[in-house]
Amino acid sequence: MNSTYFTRRTIRKYEPREIGEELLERILTAGVRASTTGNMQVYSIIVTRDRAIKEKLAPAHFNQPMVTEAPVVLTFCADFNRFSKWCRQRDAEPGYDNFLSFMTAAIDALIAAQTICNAAEEEGLGICYLGTATYNADMIIEVLELPSLVVPVATVTLGWPAQVPDQPDRLPLEAVVHQEKYVDFTASAIDDLYRAREARSDSIQFVAENGKETLAQVFTDVRYKKSDNEFFSAKFLDAIRRQGFTV
């Protein structure tokens, strides 16, 4: 198995060096070979190199510097537009303007995204996923001129790493893998699974910097607040509806 799976890091700073067309095409080709529901490939990938367009996209991603600094920004979209047009041009009436179809297309897009990220890292490139694609989908739709039945679900910055940051920690395997059936977590199991993460020096610093008592409070009160989750949930659902999916 390729060692990059075990050594990967999120890269947020990039060298001012372009990605060659041949290399990018090879990476994208690997992505479109990924698994897809019914072999429909109901996703699209918008490749952004132009700095002016990156600058227009930046506010949608809360102006994170890597959006304009990375040589390539990839926006992965759930896309039933193309497939529906093909159906109609072949005397078949599509019925894909619904939530299940959106989820199908979103899953297709995310599988392709992860495959492209794996291929890019094997080539020595660095990547960073931006969850803000769903926070401000409406802004991205406008900048990229996405038609009906096309919704952004992930953005990835791509480039040559300018630094090698520390590898982020991960929970132990037993936190996420269940054998045969789901086994719910006892209080003591939760303590065991999160003990190492909570004891890290960077976690302790994170808690202190935010004036909280526990690492969990940083997530619930600062990073991913209920009010923010509800606001961006409503915003994203509205964007999905306006793009033609019934949810």
Backbone as JSON, one array per atom type, in Angstrom:
{
  "sequence": "MNSTYFTRRTIRKYEPREIGEELLERILTAGVRASTTGNMQVYSIIVTRDRAIKEKLAPAHFNQPMVTEAPVVLTFCADFNRFSKWCRQRDAEPGYDNFLSFMTAAIDALIAAQTICNAAEEEGLGICYLGTATYNADMIIEVLELPSLVVPVATVTLGWPAQVPDQPDRLPLEAVVHQEKYVDFTASAIDDLYRAREARSDSIQFVAENGKETLAQVFTDVRYKKSDNEFFSAKFLDAIRRQGFTV",
  "N": [[0.84, -1.19, 0.0], [0.46, 2.25, -0.77], [2.6, 4.51, 0.85], [1.86, 7.15, 1.3], [-0.69, 7.33, 2.3], [-0.45, 6.98, 5.0], [1.19, 8.95, 5.88], [0.19, 11.39, 5.22], [-0.54, 14.91, 5.09], [-2.31, 17.95, 5.72], [-2.03, 20.56, 3.49], [-1.48, 23.94, 3.52], [0.05, 26.0, 2.61], [1.72, 27.0, -0.3], [4.2, 26.57, -2.88], [5.2, 29.1, -5.24], [4.64, 27.94, -7.87], [3.65, 26.49, -10.87], [1.29, 23.89, -11.78], [1.84, 21.43, -14.06], [0.09, 20.94, -17.18], [-0.1, 18.33, -18.2], [0.4, 16.74, -15.93], [-1.71, 17.56, -14.25], [-3.89, 16.72, -15.78], [-3.49, 13.97, -15.72], [-3.94, 13.43, -13.02], [-6.63, 14.23, -12.76], [-7.79, 12.43, -14.51], [-7.4, 10.06, -13.14], [-9.19, 10.53, -11.1], [-11.72, 10.5, -12.37], [-11.99, 7.86, -12.88], [-12.95, 6.78, -10.64], [-15.24, 5.07, -8.37], [-18.77, 5.19, -9.06], [-22.24, 5.94, -8.84], [-24.31, 3.74, -10.52], [-22.82, 4.04, -12.82], [-23.17, 6.61, -13.74], [-21.81, 8.99, -13.31], [-22.45, 11.54, -12.06], [-21.41, 14.24, -11.54], [-19.42, 17.23, -11.54], [-16.29, 18.87, -12.14], [-14.81, 21.84, -11.44], [-12.09, 23.52, -12.64], [-9.98, 25.91, -11.46], [-7.67, 28.24, -12.34], [-7.17, 30.84, -12.95], [-6.29, 33.91, -11.57], [-7.99, 36.08, -11.08], [-10.52, 34.95, -10.95], [-10.14, 33.26, -8.78], [-9.88, 35.18, -6.8], [-12.45, 36.14, -6.72], [-13.72, 33.92, -5.78], [-12.64, 33.67, -3.26], [-13.95, 35.15, -1.03], [-16.13, 33.45, -0.54], [-14.94, 31.41, 0.73], [-14.22, 32.43, 3.14], [-12.03, 34.04, 2.77], [-9.63, 32.61, 3.07], [-6.15, 32.29, 2.8], [-4.99, 30.31, 1.09], [-6.69, 29.93, -1.04], [-6.27, 31.86, -3.01], [-3.54, 31.65, -3.24], [-2.82, 29.03, -3.94], [-1.88, 27.18, -6.86], [-3.89, 25.83, -8.24], [-7.37, 25.57, -7.92], [-9.9, 23.39, -7.1], [-13.27, 22.82, -7.64], [-15.77, 20.77, -6.62], [-18.72, 19.45, -7.81], [-22.05, 18.38, -7.24], [-23.91, 17.09, -9.87], [-26.58, 16.9, -11.82], [-27.37, 18.03, -14.1], [-26.07, 17.64, -16.66], [-26.54, 14.86, -17.1], [-29.34, 14.75, -17.08], [-29.96, 16.29, -19.33], [-28.89, 14.67, -21.33], [-30.6, 12.46, -21.07], [-33.09, 13.59, -21.88], [-32.49, 14.27, -24.52], [-32.46, 11.8, -25.59], [-35.0, 10.86, -25.65], [-35.95, 10.19, -23.08], [-37.45, 10.73, -20.01], [-36.15, 12.46, -17.38], [-36.03, 12.03, -13.78], [-34.8, 13.49, -11.65], [-34.76, 15.63, -9.94], [-34.69, 15.84, -7.09], [-34.24, 15.12, -3.54], [-32.92, 12.64, -3.02], [-31.57, 12.22, -5.42], [-29.86, 14.43, -5.4], [-28.25, 13.7, -3.2], [-27.11, 11.35, -4.21], [-25.58, 12.4, -6.33], [-23.91, 14.1, -4.89], [-22.45, 12.29, -3.34], [-21.12, 10.89, -5.39], [-19.52, 13.0, -6.34], [-17.87, 13.51, -4.13], [-16.5, 11.11, -3.82], [-15.01, 11.13, -6.18], [-13.52, 13.43, -5.63], [-11.92, 12.66, -3.41], [-10.45, 10.61, -4.56], [-8.98, 12.01, -6.48], [-7.49, 13.63, -4.76], [-5.92, 11.67, -3.48], [-4.45, 10.74, -5.7], [-3.09, 13.07, -6.39], [-1.46, 13.51, -4.15], [0.18, 11.28, -4.28], [1.74, 12.07, -6.37], [3.32, 13.93, -5.24], [2.19, 16.36, -4.7], [0.4, 18.79, -2.65], [-2.63, 18.98, -0.74], [-5.7, 20.63, 0.28], [-8.72, 20.32, 1.82], [-11.68, 22.29, 1.68], [-14.24, 23.01, 3.66], [-15.97, 25.05, 3.42], [-17.26, 25.2, 1.02], [-19.85, 24.26, 1.14], [-20.88, 25.97, 3.01], [-21.1, 28.48, 1.82], [-22.4, 28.07, -0.64], [-24.12, 29.41, -2.36], [-22.73, 31.73, -3.15], [-20.59, 30.63, -4.55], [-21.92, 29.35, -6.61], [-22.81, 31.57, -8.05], [-20.37, 32.84, -8.83], [-19.11, 30.85, -10.37], [-21.0, 30.37, -12.22], [-22.97, 28.31, -12.18], [-25.36, 26.09, -13.51], [-28.89, 25.09, -13.26], [-29.55, 22.25, -11.19], [-26.93, 21.8, -10.48], [-24.65, 21.82, -7.89], [-22.23, 23.01, -5.65], [-20.18, 20.95, -3.62], [-17.75, 20.42, -2.44], [-14.51, 21.88, -2.05], [-11.16, 21.94, -3.14], [-7.86, 22.88, -2.58], [-4.85, 22.9, -4.47], [-1.44, 22.18, -4.87], [2.19, 22.64, -4.93], [3.83, 21.71, -2.02], [4.87, 24.2, 0.31], [5.79, 23.93, 2.78], [6.25, 21.5, 5.38], [4.0, 20.56, 7.45], [3.2, 19.53, 10.86], [1.93, 16.23, 11.25], [-1.53, 15.75, 11.48], [-3.33, 14.57, 14.35], [-5.15, 11.48, 14.8], [-8.11, 9.75, 15.81], [-8.07, 6.59, 17.57], [-8.37, 3.42, 15.83], [-10.51, 1.88, 16.8], [-12.36, 3.76, 17.47], [-13.82, 4.43, 15.27], [-14.39, 2.16, 13.79], [-16.6, -0.5, 13.63], [-17.42, -3.8, 14.45], [-19.34, -6.0, 12.67], [-21.91, -5.11, 13.91], [-23.19, -1.91, 15.0], [-21.72, -0.68, 17.88], [-22.61, 0.98, 20.66], [-21.21, 3.78, 22.52], [-19.84, 3.73, 25.72], [-19.53, 5.84, 28.65], [-16.98, 5.53, 29.76], [-15.63, 4.44, 27.59], [-15.66, 6.58, 25.8], [-14.02, 8.35, 27.22], [-11.59, 6.93, 27.1], [-11.1, 6.87, 24.32], [-10.74, 9.54, 23.6], [-8.77, 10.47, 25.23], [-5.96, 10.66, 24.6], [-5.95, 12.62, 22.59], [-6.96, 14.85, 23.95], [-4.93, 15.26, 25.72], [-2.8, 16.22, 24.3], [-0.31, 18.71, 23.69], [-0.91, 20.8, 21.94], [-3.68, 20.72, 21.93], [-4.27, 21.38, 24.57], [-3.28, 23.97, 24.6], [-5.0, 25.11, 22.72], [-7.43, 25.03, 24.09], [-6.87, 26.78, 26.22], [-6.3, 29.2, 24.84], [-8.78, 29.85, 23.86], [-10.21, 30.31, 26.1], [-11.65, 28.28, 27.42], [-12.89, 25.34, 29.19], [-12.72, 22.7, 28.42], [-11.69, 20.66, 25.6], [-13.82, 19.87, 24.02], [-15.63, 21.94, 24.43], [-14.49, 23.97, 22.94], [-15.1, 23.2, 20.38], [-17.96, 23.15, 20.44], [-18.65, 25.72, 21.32], [-17.11, 27.6, 20.01], [-15.78, 26.88, 17.47], [-17.67, 25.34, 15.89], [-20.48, 26.31, 16.23], [-23.85, 25.96, 17.43], [-25.68, 27.91, 16.51], [-24.37, 28.88, 14.22], [-24.25, 26.52, 12.71], [-26.98, 26.08, 12.25], [-27.64, 28.37, 10.79], [-25.99, 28.17, 8.44], [-26.87, 25.73, 7.52], [-29.54, 26.25, 6.77], [-29.01, 28.1, 4.77], [-27.57, 26.57, 2.9], [-29.48, 24.6, 2.23], [-31.36, 26.23, 1.04], [-29.92, 27.07, -1.22], [-29.64, 24.62, -2.54], [-32.31, 24.07, -3.14], [-32.92, 26.26, -4.83], [-31.34, 25.61, -6.95], [-32.75, 23.65, -8.13], [-33.28, 21.19, -6.94], [-35.55, 19.3, -5.05], [-35.99, 19.44, -1.66]],
  "CA": [[0.0, 0.0, 0.0], [1.24, 3.48, -0.87], [2.87, 5.08, 2.18], [1.29, 8.49, 1.45], [-1.92, 7.25, 3.1], [-0.11, 6.98, 6.41], [2.03, 10.12, 6.19], [-0.4, 12.57, 4.61], [-0.76, 16.13, 5.86], [-3.05, 19.0, 5.03], [-1.09, 21.6, 3.07], [-2.14, 25.23, 3.36], [0.99, 26.96, 2.01], [2.21, 26.42, -1.55], [5.24, 27.25, -3.64], [4.7, 29.83, -6.41], [5.03, 27.06, -8.97], [2.46, 25.97, -11.52], [1.13, 22.44, -11.98], [1.81, 21.21, -15.5], [-1.18, 20.45, -17.73], [-0.06, 16.87, -18.32], [0.27, 16.19, -14.58], [-3.07, 17.8, -13.77], [-4.8, 15.86, -16.54], [-3.32, 12.6, -15.22], [-4.6, 13.37, -11.73], [-8.07, 14.3, -13.0], [-8.19, 11.17, -15.15], [-7.5, 9.08, -12.05], [-10.41, 10.82, -10.37], [-12.94, 10.11, -13.08], [-12.07, 6.41, -12.86], [-13.46, 6.39, -9.32], [-16.58, 4.47, -8.31], [-19.86, 6.13, -9.27], [-23.53, 5.27, -8.81], [-24.92, 3.38, -11.8], [-21.94, 4.51, -13.89], [-23.74, 7.85, -14.29], [-20.85, 10.1, -13.13], [-23.26, 12.76, -11.92], [-20.63, 15.28, -10.87], [-18.54, 18.03, -12.39], [-15.13, 19.44, -11.46], [-14.42, 23.12, -12.01], [-10.68, 23.8, -12.41], [-9.74, 27.36, -11.47], [-6.28, 28.69, -12.32], [-7.15, 32.29, -13.15], [-6.24, 34.6, -10.27], [-9.16, 36.95, -10.91], [-11.65, 34.12, -10.51], [-9.82, 32.84, -7.41], [-10.17, 36.3, -5.91], [-13.9, 36.2, -6.58], [-14.12, 32.76, -4.96], [-12.07, 33.76, -1.92], [-14.9, 35.48, 0.04], [-16.97, 32.29, -0.24], [-14.14, 30.55, 1.61], [-13.8, 33.29, 4.24], [-10.74, 34.66, 2.41], [-8.47, 31.82, 3.47], [-5.1, 32.66, 1.84], [-4.63, 29.28, 0.11], [-7.57, 29.98, -2.2], [-5.62, 32.66, -4.04], [-2.13, 31.3, -3.35], [-2.65, 27.73, -4.59], [-1.93, 27.31, -8.32], [-5.13, 25.27, -8.77], [-8.49, 25.36, -7.01], [-10.87, 22.47, -7.69], [-14.59, 22.84, -7.03], [-16.47, 19.53, -6.96], [-20.15, 19.74, -7.8], [-23.11, 17.42, -7.56], [-24.36, 17.59, -11.17], [-27.54, 16.12, -12.6], [-27.7, 18.81, -15.3], [-25.6, 16.97, -17.87], [-27.21, 13.56, -17.27], [-30.74, 15.0, -17.42], [-30.02, 16.73, -20.73], [-28.67, 13.47, -22.16], [-31.84, 11.68, -21.05], [-34.12, 14.23, -22.71], [-32.09, 14.18, -25.92], [-32.64, 10.4, -26.0], [-36.42, 10.55, -25.43], [-36.15, 9.62, -21.75], [-37.77, 11.83, -19.11], [-35.44, 12.28, -16.11], [-36.73, 12.36, -12.54], [-33.65, 13.63, -10.75], [-34.82, 16.93, -9.26], [-35.14, 15.5, -5.75], [-33.17, 15.03, -2.55], [-32.15, 11.43, -3.2], [-30.67, 12.44, -6.55], [-28.8, 15.32, -4.93], [-27.33, 12.92, -2.37], [-26.38, 10.46, -5.12], [-24.59, 13.2, -7.05], [-22.93, 14.6, -3.92], [-21.56, 11.17, -3.01], [-20.27, 10.71, -6.57], [-18.54, 14.09, -6.39], [-16.91, 13.37, -3.03], [-15.63, 9.96, -4.14], [-14.06, 11.63, -7.18], [-12.63, 14.38, -4.97], [-10.93, 11.96, -2.6], [-9.56, 9.88, -5.47], [-8.07, 13.01, -7.04], [-6.56, 14.01, -3.7], [-4.97, 10.57, -3.32], [-3.56, 10.73, -6.87], [-2.24, 14.26, -6.3], [-0.45, 13.3, -3.1], [1.14, 10.3, -4.79], [2.62, 12.8, -7.29], [4.1, 14.89, -4.47], [1.44, 17.6, -4.48], [-0.31, 18.92, -1.39], [-4.04, 19.35, -0.9], [-6.44, 21.06, 1.46], [-10.17, 20.37, 1.66], [-12.34, 23.47, 2.24], [-15.64, 22.73, 3.94], [-16.75, 26.26, 3.16], [-18.01, 25.07, -0.23], [-21.27, 24.12, 1.47], [-21.3, 27.12, 3.81], [-21.44, 29.61, 0.95], [-22.64, 27.52, -1.97], [-24.78, 30.41, -3.19], [-21.71, 32.61, -3.71], [-19.82, 29.85, -5.53], [-22.82, 29.16, -7.75], [-22.81, 32.81, -8.83], [-19.05, 33.08, -9.43], [-18.8, 29.81, -11.38], [-22.13, 30.34, -13.17], [-23.48, 26.94, -12.19], [-26.77, 26.04, -13.92], [-29.8, 24.3, -12.46], [-29.16, 20.87, -10.87], [-25.5, 21.74, -10.19], [-24.44, 22.39, -6.57], [-20.89, 22.71, -5.12], [-20.19, 20.19, -2.35], [-16.41, 20.42, -1.86], [-13.45, 22.61, -2.75], [-9.83, 21.46, -2.78], [-6.72, 23.62, -3.13], [-3.86, 21.94, -4.95], [-0.18, 22.82, -5.23], [3.43, 22.06, -4.41], [3.96, 22.15, -0.62], [5.93, 25.13, 0.67], [6.24, 23.53, 4.1], [5.77, 20.19, 5.82], [3.47, 20.75, 8.8], [3.03, 18.32, 11.65], [0.81, 15.39, 10.85], [-2.61, 15.86, 12.46], [-3.65, 13.33, 15.06], [-6.4, 10.8, 14.48], [-8.61, 8.87, 16.84], [-7.71, 5.19, 17.32], [-9.25, 2.71, 14.91], [-11.73, 1.4, 17.46], [-13.33, 4.86, 17.59], [-14.62, 4.57, 14.05], [-14.66, 0.86, 13.16], [-17.47, -1.39, 14.4], [-17.43, -5.14, 13.86], [-20.64, -6.64, 12.45], [-22.99, -4.21, 14.26], [-22.77, -0.71, 15.72], [-21.64, -0.8, 19.33], [-22.64, 2.34, 21.2], [-20.07, 4.09, 23.37], [-20.05, 4.02, 27.14], [-18.79, 7.02, 29.1], [-15.57, 5.17, 29.93], [-15.06, 4.27, 26.25], [-15.42, 7.94, 25.29], [-12.82, 8.85, 27.92], [-10.41, 6.23, 26.56], [-10.88, 7.21, 22.91], [-10.35, 10.94, 23.44], [-7.75, 10.84, 26.23], [-4.7, 11.06, 23.97], [-6.16, 13.89, 21.89], [-7.14, 15.91, 24.93], [-3.68, 15.45, 26.44], [-1.8, 16.82, 23.43], [0.04, 20.08, 24.07], [-1.63, 21.75, 21.09], [-5.07, 20.74, 22.39], [-4.29, 22.14, 25.82], [-3.1, 25.38, 24.21], [-6.23, 25.48, 22.03], [-8.43, 25.26, 25.13], [-6.48, 27.98, 26.95], [-6.42, 30.36, 23.97], [-10.2, 30.16, 23.67], [-10.83, 30.57, 27.39], [-12.61, 27.22, 27.72], [-12.47, 24.36, 30.18], [-12.47, 21.42, 27.76], [-11.55, 20.71, 24.14], [-15.16, 19.77, 23.43], [-16.25, 23.26, 24.46], [-13.95, 24.76, 21.84], [-15.88, 22.83, 19.19], [-19.38, 23.52, 20.54], [-18.87, 27.13, 21.63], [-16.27, 28.5, 19.21], [-15.53, 26.49, 16.08], [-18.86, 24.87, 15.18], [-21.57, 26.66, 17.13], [-25.2, 25.58, 17.01], [-26.28, 29.0, 15.73], [-23.72, 28.88, 12.91], [-24.69, 25.32, 12.0], [-28.36, 26.28, 11.8], [-27.63, 29.42, 9.75], [-25.43, 27.67, 7.19], [-27.75, 24.65, 7.06], [-30.65, 26.88, 6.06], [-28.44, 28.74, 3.58], [-27.23, 25.53, 1.93], [-30.73, 24.01, 1.76], [-31.96, 27.19, 0.11], [-29.16, 27.0, -2.47], [-30.0, 23.35, -3.2], [-33.67, 24.24, -3.7], [-32.87, 27.21, -5.94], [-30.69, 24.93, -8.08], [-33.7, 22.75, -8.75], [-33.51, 19.95, -6.19], [-36.57, 19.37, -4.02], [-35.49, 18.87, -0.41]],
  "C": [[0.89, 1.25, 0.0], [1.38, 4.15, 0.49], [2.25, 6.46, 2.38], [0.0, 8.47, 2.27], [-1.62, 7.41, 4.59], [0.7, 8.21, 6.84], [1.41, 11.43, 5.74], [-0.61, 13.7, 5.62], [-1.61, 17.08, 5.04], [-2.09, 20.15, 4.75], [-1.86, 22.9, 2.79], [-1.22, 26.31, 2.77], [1.67, 26.28, 0.83], [3.32, 27.25, -2.16], [4.61, 27.99, -4.81], [5.11, 29.12, -7.69], [3.79, 26.42, -9.56], [2.46, 24.44, -11.55], [0.97, 22.22, -13.49], [0.49, 20.6, -15.97], [-1.21, 18.93, -17.79], [-0.25, 16.2, -16.95], [-1.16, 16.37, -14.07], [-4.06, 16.9, -14.49], [-4.7, 14.41, -16.05], [-4.04, 12.43, -13.88], [-6.13, 13.37, -11.9], [-8.58, 13.01, -13.63], [-8.31, 10.06, -14.11], [-8.8, 9.28, -11.3], [-11.66, 10.34, -11.06], [-13.02, 8.6, -13.28], [-12.64, 5.89, -11.55], [-14.85, 5.76, -9.43], [-17.65, 5.55, -8.44], [-21.17, 5.36, -9.36], [-24.05, 5.0, -10.22], [-24.1, 3.78, -13.01], [-22.46, 5.8, -14.53], [-22.75, 9.01, -14.24], [-21.56, 11.45, -13.04], [-22.55, 13.79, -11.03], [-19.86, 16.06, -11.92], [-17.42, 18.61, -11.52], [-14.75, 20.74, -12.16], [-12.97, 23.39, -11.63], [-10.45, 25.3, -12.53], [-8.25, 27.63, -11.31], [-6.19, 30.22, -12.33], [-7.24, 33.03, -11.82], [-7.48, 35.46, -10.04], [-10.36, 36.16, -10.43], [-11.4, 33.61, -9.08], [-10.18, 33.96, -6.42], [-11.67, 36.49, -5.71], [-14.41, 35.05, -5.71], [-13.71, 32.93, -3.5], [-13.07, 34.14, -0.83], [-15.82, 34.32, 0.41], [-16.27, 31.34, 0.71], [-13.52, 31.36, 2.74], [-12.39, 33.82, 4.06], [-9.54, 33.91, 2.99], [-7.39, 31.99, 2.4], [-4.83, 31.6, 0.77], [-5.52, 29.3, -1.13], [-6.94, 30.77, -3.34], [-4.16, 32.27, -4.25], [-1.89, 29.96, -4.05], [-2.71, 27.9, -6.11], [-3.24, 26.8, -8.93], [-6.15, 25.15, -7.64], [-9.51, 24.49, -7.75], [-12.18, 22.56, -6.92], [-15.37, 21.63, -7.54], [-17.97, 19.75, -6.77], [-20.99, 18.49, -8.02], [-23.78, 17.94, -8.83], [-25.29, 16.6, -11.87], [-27.98, 16.88, -13.84], [-27.34, 18.06, -16.57], [-26.38, 15.68, -18.13], [-28.67, 13.75, -17.67], [-30.9, 15.46, -18.86], [-29.8, 15.56, -21.68], [-29.94, 12.63, -22.23], [-32.88, 12.28, -22.0], [-33.78, 14.16, -24.19], [-32.2, 12.76, -26.46], [-34.05, 9.91, -25.68], [-36.66, 9.79, -24.13], [-36.37, 10.78, -20.79], [-37.11, 11.59, -17.75], [-36.29, 12.68, -14.91], [-35.73, 12.57, -11.43], [-33.6, 14.98, -10.04], [-35.3, 16.75, -7.82], [-33.94, 15.29, -4.83], [-32.31, 13.79, -2.72], [-31.14, 11.6, -4.33], [-29.54, 13.39, -6.17], [-27.78, 14.55, -4.12], [-26.49, 11.97, -3.23], [-25.25, 11.22, -5.82], [-23.51, 13.72, -6.11], [-21.95, 13.5, -3.54], [-20.61, 10.89, -4.16], [-19.15, 11.75, -6.59], [-17.47, 13.93, -5.32], [-15.99, 12.18, -3.23], [-14.58, 10.39, -5.16], [-13.05, 12.57, -6.54], [-11.54, 13.66, -4.19], [-9.95, 11.18, -3.47], [-8.54, 10.82, -6.09], [-7.05, 13.45, -6.0], [-5.51, 12.93, -3.49], [-3.95, 10.56, -4.46], [-2.6, 11.91, -6.81], [-1.12, 14.07, -5.28], [0.58, 12.26, -3.52], [2.13, 10.95, -5.75], [3.46, 13.85, -6.56], [3.42, 16.22, -4.24], [0.8, 17.6, -3.1], [-1.73, 19.38, -1.64], [-4.61, 19.86, 0.41], [-7.92, 21.1, 1.1], [-10.71, 21.64, 2.32], [-13.83, 23.16, 2.43], [-16.55, 23.9, 3.64], [-17.52, 26.2, 1.85], [-19.5, 24.92, 0.04], [-21.77, 25.27, 2.33], [-21.83, 28.24, 2.9], [-21.63, 29.14, -0.5], [-23.26, 28.55, -2.9], [-23.77, 31.34, -3.86], [-20.9, 31.9, -4.79], [-20.64, 29.61, -6.79], [-22.8, 30.39, -8.66], [-21.47, 33.02, -9.54], [-18.77, 32.1, -10.58], [-19.93, 29.6, -12.38], [-22.69, 28.92, -13.31], [-24.96, 26.92, -12.56], [-27.61, 25.21, -12.96], [-29.31, 22.86, -12.35], [-27.65, 20.69, -10.73], [-25.24, 22.5, -8.88], [-23.03, 22.04, -6.09], [-21.0, 21.98, -3.78], [-18.81, 20.11, -1.7], [-15.48, 21.26, -2.71], [-12.12, 22.1, -2.23], [-8.79, 22.39, -3.4], [-5.6, 22.63, -3.4], [-2.59, 22.68, -5.34], [1.01, 22.1, -4.65], [3.66, 22.59, -3.0], [5.14, 23.11, -0.41], [6.46, 24.83, 2.07], [5.67, 22.15, 4.41], [5.29, 20.33, 7.26], [3.43, 19.43, 9.57], [1.82, 17.53, 11.14], [-0.3, 15.49, 11.89], [-2.88, 14.51, 13.12], [-4.96, 12.74, 14.55], [-6.8, 9.93, 15.66], [-8.18, 7.44, 16.54], [-8.77, 4.48, 16.49], [-10.57, 2.3, 15.55], [-12.76, 2.51, 17.68], [-14.27, 4.91, 16.4], [-15.0, 3.26, 13.38], [-15.47, -0.01, 14.11], [-17.53, -2.74, 13.7], [-18.85, -5.71, 13.86], [-21.83, -5.72, 12.73], [-22.41, -2.99, 15.0], [-22.8, -0.99, 17.22], [-21.57, 0.6, 19.92], [-21.56, 2.52, 22.27], [-20.5, 4.38, 24.81], [-19.25, 5.28, 27.49], [-17.31, 6.71, 29.25], [-14.89, 4.97, 28.58], [-14.75, 5.63, 25.63], [-14.16, 8.52, 25.93], [-11.56, 8.24, 27.33], [-10.08, 6.69, 25.15], [-10.36, 8.63, 22.71], [-9.22, 11.37, 24.37], [-6.47, 11.37, 25.59], [-4.84, 12.4, 23.26], [-6.24, 15.05, 22.87], [-5.83, 16.24, 25.66], [-2.58, 16.09, 25.6], [-1.55, 18.27, 23.84], [-0.72, 21.1, 23.22], [-3.1, 21.83, 21.47], [-5.2, 21.57, 23.66], [-4.15, 23.64, 25.54], [-4.36, 25.93, 23.56], [-7.32, 25.83, 23.04], [-8.13, 26.57, 25.86], [-6.69, 29.25, 26.11], [-7.88, 30.81, 23.81], [-10.95, 30.36, 24.98], [-11.88, 29.54, 27.78], [-12.04, 26.25, 28.73], [-12.12, 23.02, 29.56], [-12.32, 21.62, 26.26], [-12.91, 20.65, 23.46], [-15.84, 21.12, 23.39], [-15.73, 24.18, 23.36], [-14.75, 24.48, 20.57], [-17.32, 23.34, 19.28], [-19.61, 25.01, 20.69], [-18.13, 28.1, 20.72], [-16.23, 28.09, 17.74], [-16.8, 26.15, 15.3], [-20.08, 25.06, 16.07], [-22.92, 26.26, 16.54], [-25.82, 26.65, 16.12], [-25.69, 29.07, 14.33], [-24.19, 27.68, 12.08], [-26.1, 25.49, 11.44], [-28.42, 27.3, 10.67], [-27.15, 28.86, 8.42], [-26.22, 26.47, 6.65], [-28.89, 25.23, 6.23], [-30.18, 27.5, 4.74], [-28.15, 27.7, 2.49], [-28.5, 24.87, 1.37], [-31.42, 24.93, 0.77], [-31.25, 27.17, -1.23], [-29.5, 25.74, -3.25], [-31.37, 23.48, -3.86], [-33.63, 25.15, -4.93], [-32.18, 26.62, -7.17], [-31.55, 23.82, -8.65], [-33.95, 21.42, -8.06], [-34.58, 20.19, -5.12], [-36.05, 18.7, -2.76], [-36.48, 19.15, 0.71]]
}
